[in-house]
Structure formats: structure tokens, C-alpha cells
Amino acid sequence: MDQDTAILVSDLRKEFVLPQHKHTSFKQVFVNLGKRNKKTKQRALSGVSFEVKKGDFFGVVGRNGSGKSTLLKILAGVYSPTVGSVSVNGSLTPFIELGVGFNPELSGRDNVFLNGALLGFNRKEMSVMYQDIVEFAELEKFMDQKLKNYSSGMQVRLAFSISIRAKSDILLLDEVLAVGDAAFQQKCYSHFEELKRQKKTVVFVSHDMNAVRRFCNKAIYIDGGKLTHSGVPSEIADVYVEDNMESSRQNEATQEGPELSKKHKLTVKLSAQTNDTVTLHFSYKSEEKDKMYIGISVIREGISIAEINTSSGKPLKRSGRATYSLDVSPLNAGVYSIGAGLFRSKNGELLSVTKNKAQFIVKGSDPIRGAALKLADTWKYE
């Protein structure tokens, strides 16, 4: 392993041996005494190999159960590989299970010093850092309370605030921000930006593809314990999104949402997508004679970023179909969905609605800090 390499993983395999029969009482132990308890093997990782260079912000992406967390625990030394090897060049701090070592009967203040000691800091060093830790965690009013009275979000904020003080060359992050609120997550992301500026080596497991696109310079995709893709983070994020969308399609037999009334029905299907256009097909039906219109919303992360109705000059009646070609060229890379409603023309009354199940993905390079729309470059410089 050369000096520019931080982590080298070679042909990594991990199997867990699982007993088929569990003994939950002494009676079962004696009843099954002499009987052979058959065991099965569960393969979590199979032949995984990759290299992390010093200064990389390295993303590990995959759906739940793919083997990501097992991989990080092997890198952290929690698990030993069944086959293969892991070489680490430098000191390493895992942010895998934050709060390990916390004592729920002690106060937040006491736990700061206890956890700091586990990280190798003496009491004098922790006293110097204490105020910064508390301010970062935003827990000034709670430090004298017992930890058992903290919410899970408060505990992870405190644990994260302590852990980032660790003096190490490599950081392992495994969805440590999952229980943090939005404001705290943004604070942590600012810390990630600082890590990038310092060229720290970070291995980052996340289901947030915007974060993967924003922070990572390299990424791999794990599927069923195997490394199936590696390369540019935006491309790896696209693979993840497409896999999730395909799974969603298989689980959803229909694109229909709940109907407000059996008298009215609206469905939407996405039939084709090119680099510039997404084609949407709508089918509507009503038992009433009132004129109607269809309104659609382009949605990203639960927020409507664009809306349009069918033409007022061509009101809809009874039943029929309509097609809309959506220009996606103004959209940044990301996942979008279509919300649609059937409305009565004379008063705008909502008659039927579909769920946001017509999803599509816009591929491309990193979005502008998560923005949905591309804005024109009209900057002027002096």
C-alpha cells in the first residue's frame, strides 16, 4: 500500500453463522439436549475491493440490507472479515454507533468528560473544549440533567459534538445524523465542508443522495453484499435512485391515488423520458356534466417547484385522455414526482387526486446546493 492510500480493501467477504433453533428457556435447552442444532450461513459481503486515497470524501451507497454497515464495522475493527483484508494507513475514528460508552445515570456534563476519556483526552483537554461542545450541541440548558432524560436526538447531538473533537486521520460516518433535526443537520454539513477544506479522509454512508452529490468526490454502490458500481458520485446516486424507483414500481400495482368520490377518477402514467423531455399521460372520467380541468405539480422533496393546468380554452368533459410533455432541461439533477388533480372549472373544486407516484430522475453533475431549478448565469463582475 503506497503512502497516498488511506484504506485498501481486498476481496472482502463476511459471513454470519446463524442457528436455526434458538433456546429461550432452560426447558428448551434440556428438551433439545443431544439434538443437533443446524446452522445456516448468511453472506453479508462477497468479494468487495476498493481503495480510498488520502483526502477522499468517499461515499458508500446502497439500499437497506445491502451490507454497507457491515462493511463500515469491518473497517472500524468491530467485525473481522471471513476472507480478505483491510489495510488502514493512519488513525481512524468511527461515527457508527454514537453514544457508546454513555452512562444514562450520569449528567450530560459528566458524560462529556467520560466520552472524551474514551477518545483519549485528559480532563484538562476536555475542560478547554467543553464550552464549544455544548454550544455546538445546543444543549446549554440540559447539561446538568441525567442523560436518561434526553431524547434520542439530544443524545446524538451531544455524542456527535464530542466525537468531532477526535484527532484522527480517517473518519467513518454511518447515517449519524438520522435523528438530528434539520437545523442540526445543516450545522453538521457545515462541519463536513470544513473537513473537505482540511482534506480529511472521510468514508460516508448515507441514503441522502443530495449529500452524496454535494460532499463526495468518489463513491461505490453495494448491492446484495457485492460492489456493483464505482466512480463519480452523481452517477452512483443515479443508480441508487433508479433502484429505489424500480422497487417502488414493483410494489405499486397502480399509479392511482385515493379517490375523493367514485364519480370522478384521474390517473397519471409516465411513458417516456429523454434527456430533455418527460411524457405524461393522464386518463380522467366523471359522471357529471360539469366542465373540468387537470392541474399538475412538479414536486421535489415534498415541495412544488412548478405547476400548470390544462388549457382553459379546451375544457374537459366526461372522460378522455390528455398528454403533457414536460421540459426537464431547466431542472438540476435529482428525483422528481408528479402530483395531479382533477378540478371543476366553474369553482375550482377538487374532484379527484393522484398520489405523487409518477416519478422520474434527472441525471447530471452535482446540483447547486440542492437547488431544483437551473438559473441563468447573469452575473456581472467589476
N, C-alpha and C positions, 0 to 999 in steps of 0.2 A: 504493500500500500504506500503510495507516494505521499509527500508532505502536504499536498494540496487537497487530499481526501480527508473528509471528516468521518464518514461512515461508509463501510464497504460490506454489503450483504451478498453472500454467495450461496446459491442453491438452497435456500432456507426452506425447511419443511418442519411442520409441527403437527403432531398427532396427540389426541387425548384419549385415554383408555377409560371407557365408561362401563360400569357394571349394569347388567340388565335387571338385577333384583336388588332393591335397597332394603336394608333392615332398619325398621323404625322402632323396634321394641326388642327387649331381651327374649320375649317369647318367640319372635320370628327367627332370632339368631339360633335358638335351640331347635326349633322345628326344622330349619334348613341346614342344621349341622350335618356335615357329611355330603350334602348336595353340592354339586359343582356350580358355582355362580359364573355363568357365561359372561364374557365381556366383549364389548364392541369398541371399535376404533373410530374416532371422529377426526377427520383430517381438516385442520383449520388453515394451514398454509401448504402450498405444494410448489416447490422449485422456484421460489422468489429470489431474484437477484437484481441489485441496483447499486448505484454509487451516489453519495451525497458529497459534493465539494464544499470546502470551507467557504462560508459566506452565502451559501444557498438558503433560500426560503423555500423549502421542499414540501410540496403538497402530497398527501396520501388520500386518495378519494375512492369511495366505493359505497355501495348500499349497505344497509344493516345486515350483519351476519357474514360479511364478505371476508373478514379476517384482519381488518385494519387494527383494531385494538390489540389483538393477539400479537401482531407484528410490532406495535409500539412497546408492548410489555417485554418482548424478547430483546428489543433494542435497549430497554431500560434495565435489563437483567432480572426482571421479575420471573420470567419463564426461561427455561433452557430449550434450545431447539432440539428436535428429534434428530434431524440431519441438517448439515450445512453449518455455516459460520457467520459471525458478525464481528467485525473489527471496528473499534471506535478510537479515533485519534483525538484525545482531549478529554476534559471533564464534561460530564453530562448531567443535566437536571431534568427529571421527568415531571411534567404537569399532568399526570394521568389521573391520579385519584387525590385531588386537592383535599387537604384537611386530615390526611392520615397522620396520626400522632396527636391530634387534638384531644383534649380531655373535656368532656361536656360538663363536668362538675366544677371546672375552673372558670375564672372570668376571661373575657376576651383579652384583657391586658396580660394575664398570666400565660395564656395560650400563645400570644405573640412571642414571648421570651422562650417558651417551651419549644415552639416550632422553629424558632431561629436557632436554638441549640442543636436541633436535629440537622439543620443545614450547615452547621459548623461555625456559627457565630458565637462569640462570647457575650456576656451580659453588657459589657461596656459598648461593644459594637451595636448591639440591638437597641441600647438606650439612645444612641445617636440617630438611628433610623426610625425609632418608634413613631414620632410625630408624622413623618412622611407616610409611613404605613397606614396609620389611622386616617389621615386626610385622603389618601388615595382610595381607601375602602369606604369613606364617607360614613364612618361609624363612631364619630366622636362621642355621641350621647350614650353609647351602649357598651363601652369598653369595660365598665365595672360590673356588668351583668354576667351571669353564668352563660356559658356557650350553649347549654341545652335549651335556653330560651330564645336563641337566634333562629331565624328562618333559614332554610337551605340557601337562599340567595345571599343572605348576610354572611353565612359561613364561607361560601365560595369566594365572596369579595375579600374577606379577611385573608383567606388562605392564598388567594392569587396575589394580593398585595405583599404578603410576606415572601412568597416564592420568587417573585421577580427580582428580589434583592440578592438572590444566589449568584455567586461569582462562578460562572461556568462557561465553557466554550460552546456547548450544544444544548439547545432546549427542545424538549418533546412536548407538544401541545395536543391534547386529545379532547376536543369539544369541551374545554374547561369553562367556556362562557355560556353553556347551555341554559343555566338557571339564572344568569345575570339579567338585569333589566336593560332596556335599550340604551339608557344614558351610560351605564357602567360598561356595556359592551363597546360603546364608542370610545370611552376612555382607554379601554384595553387595546382597541385598534390603533389609537394614537401611540400607545406603547410599542405596538408591532412596527409602526412606521419608524420609531426610534431604533428598534432592533435592526431594521433594514439599513438605516443610515450608519449604524455601527458595524454593519456587515457581520452580524452574529449568525451562526448557523442554526436554523430552526427547521424541525420536522413537524408539519402541521396537518393534523387530521380534522376534517370538517365536512359537514353537509351543506355549508353555506357557500355556494359556488361564486357568489359575488366576492366573498372574502378570498377564495382561492385565486380568482382572476386578479384581484387587487394586490395581494401581497406576494404570491408565489412567483418564482422565476422558472421553476421546474415542477413537474407533477407526475405521479403514476396512478394507474387505475387498477384496483384489486377487485376481482370478481370470482366468487367461489373459491377463495384461497389462492388464486393464480394472478400473476401480474399480466394483464391483457393489453394495456396501453401505457406508453410513457412519452413525455415530451412537453409541448407547450401547454401551460395551464389552461388557457382558454379552450383548447381542443379537448383536453381531459374533462373539463367542466361540461362541454357539449355532450360527451359520451355519457356522463352521469345523468344529465337531464334527459337525454333520449331514452336511456334505460328505464328511468322512472316513468316517463310518459308512456312507454310501451307497456310497462306493468299496469299502469293506470287504465290503459285502453283494454287490456285483457280482463281487468276486474270490473270494468263498466260495460255491461252489455248494451247499453243505450246511452245516447247523449242527452236524453230528456231530463229536465228538472221537474220538481213538483208543480202540478198544475193548480192554478187558483180556482179553476172551475172546469168541470168536464165538458163544458160547452165550448171551450177555447183550448187550442193546442198549438205549441210552437216548438220546433226542433231546429238545431243547427249542427252542421257537419262540415269539417274541413276536408276538402277533397284533393287539393294540390297546393304545393308550395315551391316557388322558385327562389332565387337569390333576392328578387325584388318584390314578389307578389305572393300573397296567400289568398286562395279562393275559398269563399264561404258559401255554403248552400243552406237556405232556410226553407222550411216547409211549415205552412200555417193552415189552420182550419177553425172556423167558427160557425155556430148555429144561428147567430144573429145577423141581421141585415146591415148593421152599422158599418160605416167605413172605418178602416183601421190603418195603422202603420207599424213598422218594425223599427225599434231603436236598438242600436248595438253600442257596446263599450269595449274598448281595448284596455285590458287590465294587466297591470304588473304589480306583483306583491300586494294584491288587495286594493290597489288604487287605480281608478280610471284615469288614463292618460289621454284618451281621445274618444269622441263619441260622434255618431252620425245616425240619422233617420232615413227611412225610405222617402222618396220624393213626395211632397205634398200635392204635386200636380198629378200624381198617379196613385190615388188611394187604393188600398187593398180591400177586397170583398170576399166573403165566404171562405174560400180555400184557394190555395195555389202555392207557387214556389217563387223564390227570389234568390238571386246570386249577387254577391258583392265581392269585388276584387280589392283587397286591402294592400296598399302600397307600404311595404315594410322598410323601404330604403331610409326613412328618417329615424328608424329605431336603432338603438345601440344593442350590443349583444346581450342576450338574456332570454328568460322564459316569459311568454305572454299567454293570456287566455281571452276568450270572447264571452262577454255577458250579453244576453239578448232578451228583449221583452216585446210583447205584442200589446199595442195600446189602441184605445178607442179615439178616433180622430177628433170628435167634437168636444171632448173634455179632457183628453189625455189620461183617461182611466186605464190602469194596468190590468190587462185581461189574462195574460199568461207570461210565464218567465221560464228561462232555462238556467240551469246551473252553469258555472264557468268551466265547462268540460272540454270545449274545443280549444285545445292548447297547441301552441307552436313555439319553435325556438328560432331565434335569430343568432346565427353564428358570427364570429368575428373576434377581433382583438379585444383587449381589456376595455370595459365601459368607462366612461368618465365619472369616476367615484360613484358608480351605481346608477347613474342617470339613465332614464328611459329614452329620451329623445336626443338626437344629434342636433346641435345648434350650429349655425353658420359661423365661420371664423371671420368675424368682423372687427377683430382687434386692431387698434392703431397705436403705434409706438412713437415716442418722442426721444 
